[in-house]
Each structure stands twice: as C-alpha cells, then as structure tokens.
Amino acid sequence: MLEMRNVTKKFGKKLTAVHDLSLNLSHGVVGLIGHNGAGKTTLMQMVATLARPTSGSIFFQGSDIVKKPQAIRQRLGFLPQDFGVYPNLSALEFMQYFAALKGIRDPARIRHLLEMVNLHDQANRQAATFSGGMRRRLGIAQALLNDPDILIVDEPTAGLDPEERLRFRQLLSELGFKKLVIMSTHIVSDVESVASQLAIMRQGKLIAFETPEKILQHAQGQIWTAEIGHEEYDKLRNQVHVLQTQKQGSQLMLRIAHPHQPCSGAIQAVPSLEEALMAQRYAAQGVTA
C-alpha cells in the first residue's frame, strides 16, 4: 500500500532529519518509535505531503505522491500532535466544517463518527471545553471523515490520563483491522499492545522494522534482576545499564540490561518491550560494559 524508497530530508546543509529510509507498509497498526528528534514527525509530514523529500520516492498504491500528492490526499487522515479546535464551535459544528472542506455532505457520516469515538452525547457542547482526551478523539473523528485508507497520528496520547490512553489505543487498534494506521510515539506502552509492526528510528535512520514478538526474542537473555545492597549498587551502576531501581527494606531490587550476568546472584528476567528496545539500543551502540 505505502512504499518509501531511499527517502532523505535535509534542512539546510547540516541537519539531516531523515536519512536514506526505505520501508514497505500494508494494513495494520505500525508503531513509529524513536526519541524526540529522531525524525518521526518529519517522516510523517512527508507521507502526508506536507513536506517534500530532499531525495527519494514515496509511493501509495503505485503512484508517486511526491510528484502527484493528490493521489494520497483524498485517501489520507492525519492527526497532528498539536490539534487545536475553534473556540466557538460545538463538536458537531466542528465536524460539519471539516466535512465541508473535504467535500463530504453526509450528515449520517458525521453522526456515525461521533458515535465511534464516543462523543455523540457531547455533540452540541463547545469543543473548546473538552478534555485533552476528548479533543484527541474529536481529532480522530475529523481524520476519518473521508474514510481514509491511511491514518497518521502523531504522539496521540500526549497529555492524556490513563483511562483516556487505554480508550484511545483500543480505538486505533480497531481501526487497524482495515486500514494502515501509522502511530508515532516515544512512549513504548502506547504501541506495545496494539502495533503489529514497529519501525524504530534513531537520528533520522530506520534501525529496525520488526514485530514486537521478534524484538522481545532478540532481548532474551539480556535482561536481569538482582537484589543488592547500597554499597554494591554504587559500584555496579557505573559498570552496567540499570533500567529500574526499587527499594525493598535495606536492599535494592534492580532490573539490568546486559549481555552477560552483570553480578553475582543476578537472574535472567522476561523482558518488557521497553526493556527489549533499550537492550537493542545498547547493542546497536556497541555497549558491552
């Protein structure tokens, strides 16, 4: 459905935001993972035709969208990280406005989408009074007005409370049954339970494109638990990568990323996805302390 070939985006002579990236995507939820500044937003802006690559090509169903952006714009839904609402419009009026911009004149479609995101009871309420989670759900509703084949969401759960985050992730998971959903985040737990593939970026480069299960398999044998005293901890933390520290009485319970047993008594642990990604990062950096 969506193919990127050797895509590079430069800003000026010194900054390369995306470097020679190639990727092939089809249906499902794809988690675009990376720290702030990794190039995620720039990549999504190029897919959404809001920015042009410096070099390389992007194809949607065989059409080069760099040369013919209209080939994807009618089939694309986009929710940016900073999604604003008009202060004097109700949720219904907001949807009607965006529907008019997109040439959609089906009131039933608007009602259906408000029901899908659980805002139908708030349709006549001013959108400016919505919570952060409600605004994000309204943003998803407007992005789905044209029934897109590709939905792009940038840091969709930023600032949401735990309940809203769970509801939002479930909505994106359901949308991924029939569409390509590209979800950018640096919060691993947001994609751990919903993404079928993870595209991991670092410093503008794609360093991995794998299923969460594969990433977890790679980390087997590299995550450890250990119970040590404070004096031993002061020495150990300068030698290994401590991922988590929890005090229990006079002892400290640690979770450590290391290719070998980091200290006497350390036991191999089942990695979480976040821990597996950290172990992969250290391995990529050639760190074996």
N, C-alpha and C positions, 0 to 999 in steps of 0.2 A: 504493500500500500504506500509506504513512505520510505524513500531511499535517499541517503546522503552520501555523496561521493567526494572525498578529499576536501571537505569544507573548511575554509580558513577565514577568519575575520580579524582584521588588524585595525587598530585605532592609532593613526599616526605611524611613526617609524619604529617606535619602541615597544608598544603594547600589542601583543597578540592574544586576543580574548579566547579564540577557538583556533586550534592548530591541527590541520590535516585530519579532520574527523570523518570517518565513514561508518554508516550504521544503516541497518535494514529493519524496519518495524512493520508489524501487522496488527491484528486485533489484540485487545487485552490492555491491562494497565502496566505501563512501563514507568518505573521509578527512576528519575534522573537525579542521581546522588552526587553531592560534592559540597565542599566548604564554600562559604561566601567568597565570591571572586573566582570560582573555578571555571566560569564560562557558561553556566546553565542558562541564565536569563538571556544572554546574547544568542545562544543556540536556538532557544525557543522563539525569540524575536525574528530570527531568520526563517524558521519554519512558518511562522505566522505572516511572513512577507512584510514585517515592519522594519526590517533591516536587510541589506543585501550582503552576501558573502563577498569578501575580497577576491576569493578564488574558490573553485569547486562548484558542484551542482547539487540541487535538491529536486527530487522527482516525486510527484504524487500521482499514483496510478499511471505512470509512464510519461506524464507531462512535466517539463522543466519549469518549475514555479519561479525560478529566478528570472527567466525570460518572459513567462506568462503567469504572473501572480494571480490572475482571476481564476486559474484552473483549480486553485485550492481555497480561495477566499470564500466562495459560496458553500464550501463543504467543511468549513473550519469553525470551531467555537474556541474562544480564548478568554480566560480569566486571569488578568494580571495580578501581581502581588498587591499592588495598591489600587483597590477597586473602590471608587467613590460613587456616591448616589446624589441625586439632585434633591436639595433640601425641601422643596415644596411639593414634591411628587409622592403619591402613595405608591405602594409596591405595584398595584395594578396599573397605574398611570405610567410608572417607570417601564414596565413590560410593554405596554402599548406603544410607548415612544420608540423603544428599541425595535419592536416588531415593524413599525412604520419605516424605520431606517433600513431594515433588511427586506422590505417589500413583502412582509407577511401580514395577511389580512384575515386571519382565522382566530376569532375570539376563543374558540374551544381549545386551540393550541395553547394559548396563554393560561387558561384555567387549568388545563392538564399539567402544565409545567409547575405552576404554583402548588398544585396538589402533590406533585412528585417530590418537591423539596420541602413539603410540609409548611407552606406559608399561605395556604388558601384561606385560613381563618384570619390572617393578618393582611389580606389583600388591600383593604381600604385604609390601612394605617400608614402614616408618613414613613417612608423608608429611612429617613434621617434619624428616626428614633429607634431603629433596630439595633440589636446587639451585634457584636462582631461576627458571630456565627450565623445569624440571620442574614446579614449583608452578604456573607460568602455564599450562602445558599441562594440568595436572590441573584448573585453574580453567576452561579451555575445555571440558573433558570434562563437568564438572558443569553448565556453562551449556547444554550441548547435550542434556542428559538428556531433556527434553520435546520434542525435535526442533522447536525454535522456528522461526518464520518470520523473526524479527528477532533478531540477535545484536549486543549492545552491548559493546564492550571499551574500557576507559579506560586510556590510556597502557600498552598491553600489553607493550611491550618495555623498560620502565624497569628498569635494572639487569641486563639480560641481556648475555651475551658475544656476539660477532659471529656465531658458529655458531648459537647458540640464536635469535638475532634472525632470521636467514635462515630457519630451520626454522619459526618462528612465523609469519612473513609468508607463507610458502608455504601453511601450513595455512589461514590466513584467506582467502587468495586462492581456494583450492579451495572453501571454504565459501560464498564469494560467488557461485559458479555458480548456486546455487539459492535462496539466502537474501539478505536485506538485512543486511549487516554494516556497522555504524557504528563506525569506529575513530578514537578521539580520540588525538591526539598533538601535540607541538610539535617532533618530530623528523621533518623532511620526508622523509628517506631511508626511513622506515618505510612510507610510503604511495606513494612515487614509482613503484614497480614493480607495485603491486597494486590501487590505487584506480582505479575507473572515473570517479568524480566527486570533486571537492574542494570542501568547504564551508569557507570561510575566515572566521573570526570575529576581531573586534578590538573590545575594550572593550564586549562584550556585543552587538555588532551583526554581522549577516551582511553582509560586504562583497563577497563573490563566491561564486558557485556554478557551477563550470565544470569541464570535463575538464582533465587535466594538459596535454594537447596544446594546448588553447586558451590556457592560461596561458603556455606556452612561446612560442606565436606572438606574444602580446602583448609579450613581452620581447625579441623580435628587434630588433637594432639598439641595445639599451640596455646590453649587457654588453661590456666591452672588456678587452683585455690590453695591458700596457705594460711596457717594460723601462727603468728609470730609475736614476739614482744616488741616494745617500742624501740629498744636499743638496736635490735636486729633490723627493724624497719628502716631506721635512719641510714643504715649501710646499704640495705637491699634496694631502696628506691633509686639510688644512683647507678644501679647496675642493670635493672630490668624495667620494663614498662608496666607500671601498676595502673590498672584500669579502674579499680574500685577499692576503697578502704572503709571498713566498718568496725567500730569499736565494740568489743564484747568483753565486759569486765576489764581485766588487766591486759587482755590480748587484743590483737588486731586481726580481722579477717580480710584477706586480700584476694582479689582476682587479678591475675597477671597474664599478659601476652608475652610468650617466649617460645622459641622453637624447641627448647630442651627444659628439663626440670630446673626451675630457677633457684630452688633452695631445698634443703633437707626437709622432708615431710610434705612437700607440695604434691597435690593430687590433680590429675587431669580432670577438667570440667567440661560439661556440654556448653559450647559457645552460644551466645545470643547472636543475632545478625549484626548488631552494632559492634560487638566484640570481634566477630569474624572480619568485619571491614577494617577495624583497627589493626588486627593481625596482618591483613593483606597489605595495608598501608606500610607497616614497618618492614614487611618482606620486600615490598617494591623499592623502599629506600635503602635496602641492603643492610638494615639494622639488625644485628645479632648480639647485642650487648647482653 
